Amino acid sequence: SLCIHFQSGCALEAAFAGVPSLRVTVPQSHLAGHATYEEVYSARPGTIQNFPGVVWSIAAAHLSDHLDGADLGTFRLDPAARRRYVETFLGFDDTASSGRVLDHIERVSIGDPTAERSL
């Protein structure tokens, strides 16, 4: 019903599975220099770890205050937001990625000129 994690790839897995998630933010200053820090670890809205309607981000220091009086309805998954999240960060949610990759490999192996543009 709700995935609770600490700045984890669980946000992606939960969204794929159609489960809302709550990210508990803990300091990650040692990762701040990484090129993907803002997109992967930050709490900036619209990122992997903070996407309204899919992933809520709450600082650990404020977690008990925020959860006081909250229920699962507080973290209701928004289907339209989930679609945007999946399109933005996962690409597809049809579980057919392996088939697409195999089709592409087969087209390349027979010299299909459209294969370069197909992925």
Rosetta blueprint (number, residue, H / E / L):
1 S L
2 L L
3 C E
4 I E
5 H E
6 F L
7 Q L
8 S L
9 G L
10 C H
11 A H
12 L H
13 E H
14 A H
15 A H
16 F H
17 A H
18 G L
19 V L
20 P L
21 S E
22 L E
23 R E
24 V E
25 T E
26 V L
27 P L
28 Q L
29 S H
30 H H
31 L H
32 A L
33 G L
34 H L
35 A L
36 T L
37 Y H
38 E H
39 E H
40 V H
41 Y L
42 S L
43 A L
44 R L
45 P L
46 G L
47 T E
48 I L
49 Q L
50 N E
51 F E
52 P L
53 G L
54 V L
55 V E
56 W E
57 S E
58 I E
59 A E
60 A H
61 A H
62 H H
63 L H
64 S H
65 D H
66 H H
67 L H
68 D L
69 G L
70 A L
71 D L
72 L H
73 G H
74 T H
75 F H
76 R L
77 L L
78 D L
79 P H
80 A H
81 A H
82 R H
83 R H
84 R H
85 Y H
86 V H
87 E H
88 T H
89 F H
90 L H
91 G L
92 F L
93 D L
94 D L
95 T L
96 A L
97 S H
98 S H
99 G H
100 R H
101 V H
102 L H
103 D H
104 H H
105 I H
106 E H
107 R H
108 V H
109 S H
110 I L
111 G L
112 D L
113 P L
114 T L
115 A H
116 E H
117 R H
118 S H
119 L L
